[in-house]
């Protein structure tokens, strides 16, 4: 037996030992519950045999019996609450087998090579990660409720990060998924599966007990059940964490014999995908979401972003040469439909957008991004800036027509040390907050466009959106700098022949003579933070922008 086989065997035994420890905690809790009933049975049996007679022992027997009944009823109520609780399910886009037969075939072939059960289904997540998700707790509930007589314990669902499908080649994806798929072997072990269901049920009961919105009569039992579940969960925490660590280590060792050399190179692509995906979401997607537009091809965009990152970063040089190989997204029958579904889910998770398109929440293609997002963003922010100036009573620039907005008005107001920049920043922050408050709440849940199953966020629960915000709230000074820069860009477009553009890594960009100008931030900050307009005036003169000319706003 090789060292890998020995390590795998030891890891499996360690995981099983931790699972048994979790089940022993469940058994001890059950023993505590039935102890009063057992004592009552003993006392009544002794009385029936003529032992422990008299009024005193009769009173003791009935008192213990009453305690036993109360404990059993409370335990039954807690058990029902745990059984009825809905464990959290990660928001994903399900992929039906008929929509991706090649992908299912790849995963099953991989499971055969590893000698493990194949995952029961495949789903996509709008993130750079992949994992197995056990949803048998939900299946057991459906079976008990009669909603699905054929429900049975199945293998876990394989969740794949959608950026991996578009950026990675087929062989790279198989190498990355090998240690993940190998984890189905542990999921099939009855002790580990039972221990996981026990912990997930407790976790769901804790969440239910902390959920608001229940009346006192209905909320008290659920809250008590949550308190009991929290006590048990604390006792389980160390064993559960160690069990999962052992399961992951065992799966990793089992997968070492599959595409091991390729896995090293594929892991480099994982790191690159993380970097590009983060930049695409925070710099490109987030401005669009804030404008009421959601890019409908985020996964296709990540390829462009990572290609650009490979061009700029010499450490990633050479990665683009692999793009001639077959991309993993070819394993899907309709990659565009899957991309659109995961893009909408990403908008809901990271920004809190509505569940369906509408007048204020429309998809946008990459070709339309500069006009629909960048130009509209600049002009909306410039209009907000002038509305705040109007509310503050700031007069127009001396040489300007009072009826039209100009960049000169903004610069004259902010120029000079000790000027009212903080007052304007506070006004901008308040205006942004008011506009955000008017943003419509997420709409009703809709079925995912890809595959079958309920809405992914409906499975998650009533938690407010966004579930995973990308950025913390911006300060008033940061917002003011953004609005002043937007006003400068509008003036450059209207008076100097510049154009809005898209930089795959930095988002909205100003194009002058077809080239991106990335040097605007410094002179704008000098004006906003220091009241010094000279750097910005020099920049305007270089580009040919007329600050005294009117600017078109939204």
N, C-alpha and C positions, 0 to 999 in steps of 0.2 A: 504494500500500500504506500502510495507516494505521500510526501509531506502535505500536499494540497488536500488529498483525500482525508488524511488524519485531521488536519485543521478543520475541514468541513464537517467531519463527524463530531469533533469536539464542540464546534459552534452550534450544531444542531442539538446536541445533548444539553448544552447550556441554555438554549432557548426553550427547550422543553421543560427544563428544571424551573425556569422562571415562570413558565405558563402554569405548571403545577402549583407553584407558590401562590399565584393569583387565584387559582381555583380553591386552594386551601383557605384563603381569606374569605372567599364566598361560603365555604363550608362552615368556617367558624362563625360567620354571621348567622347562618342558618341554625347552628347549634345554640347560639345565644337565644334565638327566637323560641326554639322548642324546649329549652330548659325548664321554664315555668310549667309548661304542659306535662313534661315528664315527671316533675316533682309532684304535680297534682295527681297523676296516675298512680304513682307509688303510694301516696298518702291514702287515696281511696282504696287501693288494693289492700293496704295494711288494715284499714278499718273494716273491710269486708271479711278479713281473716281473724277479726277479734283483737287485733293489736292497736295500740294508740287510740284507745276508746276514751269516752268522756266528752263533755261539752267543749272543753278547751280545744281538743284536737279536731272536733267537728268544725269549730270556727276556723281553725287553721286551714283545714282542708278546703272549705268553701272560699276562704280569702285567697288561697293560692290558685284555686280554680278560676276565680274572677280575674286575678292578675294574668293568668295564662290566656284567658279569652281576649282580654284587652290587648295583650302583646301580639297574639295571633292576628287580630283584626288590624292592628296598626301595621304589622309586617306585611299583611296581604295588601293593604292600601299602598304601602311603599313599593312592593313588588309590581303591582299594577301600574303605578306611575313610571317605574323604570321600564316596564315592558311597553308602555304606550308612548314613551318619549321617542322623538325622532332624532337619531344621531345626525349631526351635520354632514352633508354631502358636498364635496367640492363642486362649485359651478363649472360645468364643462359642456361641450357640444358633443352629443353622442354621434357616432359614426356607424351607420348600419352596414352589415356585411355586403349587401348588394351595392352600396356606394363606394366600397373600397375592397374588392375581393383580393387584389394583389397584396394589399397591406395585411389583411387577415392571413393570407397564405404565408407571408414572410414571418409573421409572429408565430404561427403554428409550426412552421418548419424550425424556427428557433427554439420553440419549446421542446420539439422532438429531439433536437441535438443536445439540449440540456437535460433531457429525461425528466421533465416536469410537466404538470398539467398546463394546458393552454389557457390564457385569460378568457373569461366568459364574453367579454365585449371590449371595444376600443372607444375611447373618447378623446377629444382634443381640449387642451387648455391654452388660453392666450398668455402663456408665460414660458420661460426657458427652464422647464423641469419636466420630469417624467416619474411616475410612481404607480404603484398598485393600490387600488381603493376597494376595500371589502364592503359590499353593500348587502350582505346576507341578512343583517338585522332587519332591514326593510322588507326583504323577501319573507322572513319568518312572520312579520307582522301581517303582511298581506295574506299569508296562508291561514293564520289564526282567524283573521276577520272574514274569511270566505271569499275575498276578492280575487284570489288566484289559487285555485285548488292544485294547480300544477307547480306552484312555487316550491322551490327546493334549494338547498344550499348549493351554491355554484362557486366557481372560481372567481377571483376578484377581477375588477375592470382595470384594463391597462389604460392609463391616462398619459398622453404624449403631448409634449409642448409643441404647439403648432409652428413656432419659428424653426424648430429642428427639421420639420418636414420640408420647408422651403429652402433652407440654407444647406442642409446636409445632403450628401449623396446617399444612395440606397445602402451601399455597403457600410458607410459610416453610421447610418441610423441603426442598422442591425447590430453593429458593435456596441453602440451606446445603450441599446435596449436589452442587451444580453443579461447584465446583472439585475435589471429590473424584472424581466420575465422569470429569471431564476427564483425570484421570491415567491412564485406561486406554489412551490413545493412546501414551504413552511405554512402557507395559508391552507393547504389541504390537510395538515396535521390536526386531528380532532382536538387535542388539548390546547394548541395554540389558537385555533379558531374559536373555541369556547371561551378562552381567556380574553381574546379580543372583543368578542361580543359582550362579555361581562363589563369590561372597561368602557366600551362605547356606550352601553346602556347607562352606566353611572354618569358618564360625562354628559349625555343628553338630559338626564334627570336633573343634574346640577344647572344646566342651561335653562331648562323649563322652570325650575324653582326661582331663578333670578329674573325671569321675563316679567315685565310690567303688564298692566292692563287687566288684571283679574280682580274681581271683587273679594271682599274679606272672607266670605263663606267658602268660595271656591278656591281662593288663593292660599288659605292657611294649610290645607292638606298637601298641596303641591309644594309649598315652601318648606314644610317639614320633611317631605320626601327628598327634596333637594339638599336639605341639611344633612340627612342621613347618608345620602349618596356622596356628599362631599367628604364626610368622615371616612367612608370606605375608599374613596378615590385617593385620599392622602395616604392611606395604608398601602395602596396599590402602586403609587407613583414610581417608586424606585424599581420594583420588579418589572413593571410595564416598560419603562425606559430601557432597562437592561435586556429584556426579552427582544425588543425591536432592534437594539444594537446587535445582538447576536444573530438575529434573522438576517439583517443587512450584511453582516460579515460573512455569514454562510453563503448567501446568494452571490456575493462578490467572488468568493473562492470557487464556487461551482462554475461561474461564468468565465474563469480564467482560461479555460481550454477552448473557448470560442472566440475567434478573431482577436486574439490577445494583442498582437502587434498592431492591428488596425485600431484597436481601442485607444491606444496611446495617442495616435494622431487625431482620432475623433474627439478625444477630450479637449484637445486644443481648439477644435471647432466649437465645442460647448462654451468655452471661455470667451471666444470671439463673439458667439451669438449672444451671450449675456450682455456684453458691452454694447453691441449694436442695437439690440432690442431695447435696452434702457434709454439710449440716446433717441431712438425713434419715438418711443412713447412720450418722454418728457419734453423733447424739443420739437417734434413734428406733430404727434397726435394730440397732445394736450392743448396747444393753441387752437386746433380745429374744434376740439370738443367744447372749448370755452366759447367758440363762435356759433355753436349749434350745428356743427357739421362733424360727421364721423367718417374718417377715411375707411373706405370699404375694402381696401386691399393692403392691410397692414403687413401680412406675411410676405406678400410680394415686395412691399416696401423695404422689409428687413434685408432682402437680398441686395437691393440697391444701396442701402445704408452700410452693410457689411463690405460690399465691394468698394465703396468709397473709403471706408475705414482701412481696408487692406491697401488701398492706394496711398493713403496718407501715412500710415504707420508701417515703418520698415520692418517691425517685428512680425507683422502679419503678411509681409511680402511673399508672394508665391501661392497664397491660399486661393486666389482667384483662378489659378490654372486648373483647379479641380472642377470649375463650373462647366466644363465640357462633358463631364460624366452625368449620368442620369440622376436628376434630383429626386428626392424621396417623395415629393408631392405628386409625382407621376403615378404613385401607387393609389391615388384617389381617382375615382371616375370623373368627378367634377371639382377640381381644385378651387375654381373661382367661387363656387357656392360655399365650400368649407371655409375659405378665406373670409368671405363676407360674414358668415355666422360667427366665427371667432373674433372678427374685428368688432362686431356689435357687442359681443360679450365683454371684450376688453374695455369698450367705452363704458359699459354699465358697471364693471367691477372697479375700474380705476378712476372714473369720473362721476358715475351716478347718472348716466344718461337714460332717457326713456327706453322702454322695451321695444318700441316700434318707431318707424320713421313718421315724420309729420312736417308741417310748415317750418317749425323751429328746430327740427332735428332730422336733417337730411343727409344721406350718404354723399360722399364726394370722391371722385376719381383723382388720381395723382395728376393727370393733365389739367384738371380744373383747380387744383389746390392753390396756385399763385393768385388766381383771380377771385375764387370763391372764399378763400380763407385769408391769405396774406393781405391782399389789398383791402378786403372788407374789415379785417382786424385793425389795420392801421387807421382807416377812416372812422371806424366806430370809436376807437380810443381817442383820436383827435377831436371828434365831436364831443365826447364826454369831457375832455380837458377844457374845451371852450365853454361848455355849459357850466362847469364849476367856476370858471373865471367870470362868467356872467353873473352867477349867483353871488360871487364875492364883490361884485361891483367894479371889477378891473376894467379900466377904459381901453378902447382900441389903441393900436399904435398910432403915433401922431400923424403919419403920412398915409394911413390906411382908411378905407371907406368903412364906417362903423357897421355897415350891413354885412361885411364879408370877413371870415376868419383869416388870419395870417400868422405865420411863424414869428414875425417880428413882435407881435403882441405878447407871445409867450416869453420870448427872450428878454424883452424889456422888463417884464414883471419879475423874472427870476434873477436878472443881472444885479450885481452889487453885493458885497458881503453884508450879512445881517438882514438880507431881504426875507420876504414872507414865503420862503419855500416850504416850511413846516405846515403853515396854514393850508397851502395848496395841496400838499401831500395828504393832509387829513381829509380835505374835501374830496380828493380823488378816491381815497380808501372808502369813505362813506358812500360815494356814488357807486363804486364797484359792488359794495355789499348790498345796496338796494337793487342793483340790476341782477345780482346773483339770486336774491330772494324772490325775484319775479320769474326765475327759471322754472318751468313746469316740472312737477314731480314725476318720477318714473311711471310710465303708463302700465296698463294691464299686461300680465304675462302672456307671451305668445309662444307657440311651439317653435323649437329650434329648426332652422331651415334644413339642416343636415341630419340624416338618420331619424330614429324614432325616439319617443320618450317625452316626458313633460319638460316644461321650461326649466333650464338649469338653475336659475336663481330662485325659482319657486321651491326647489328641493333644499336650497340653503336655509330658508327660513325668513322671519320677519325683520332681520337685521337691516338697519338703514344703509342706504348707498351713499357714497361709494364704500365698498368693503375694504379696498386697498388703495387709499389716496396716494398719488404719485409724489406730491410735493406738499410741504407745510404751507399755511397761509402766508401770503407775501406782505411785507411791511408797506407802509404808506410811501416811504422813500423809493422802494423798488417799483411800486406801481407808478409813481410820478415819473421816474426815469423811463419806464416803458412807454408811457403816454407821450412824453416829450419826444422820444425817439420815433414813435409812430407819426407824430406831427412833422418831424423832419423828413421822414420817408415820403409822406404825402406831398410835401413841398418839392422833394426831389423828383417824384413822378410827374407832378403837374407843371413844374417849371424848368426842369433840366433833362427831360427825356429819359429818366430812369424807369425801371420796371420792377414789379414784385417778382420774387423767385422763390425757389425751394432748395434749401441745402439739406441733404439727406441726414446729416449729423447734427446740424445746428438749427434746423427749422426755417422759419421765415427769413428771407434774405433780400437785400436791396441790390439790384443789378444795375451797374452803370457801364454803358458800352458793352453789355454782355458779360461783364466780370463782376463777381461778388465783392461788395465793399463790407469788410468785417471790422472796420476801424471807427465805427460811429459811437460805440459804447463809451469810450474814454472821454471825448469832448462833451457828451451829454451829461456824464457824471460830474464833470468839472462845473457845468452850469447848475445842475440840480443841487449838488452837495456844497459847492464852494461859492456859488454865485459868480463864477468867472465865465463870461461868454466868449472870450477871445479864442480858445481852442475850437469852439464850434463855428465861430465866424470864419476861421481859417479853413476849416473843413468844407463849409458851404461855398466859399470862394473857389476852392480847388475843384469841387464837383460842378460848380456853375448854378447853384440854387439861389433863387431870389426870395429872400425872406419877407419882402414887402408885398409879394404878389398873393392874390387870394388862392385859397386851397379848397378843393371840393370835398365836402364831408358827406357822411351817410345821411 
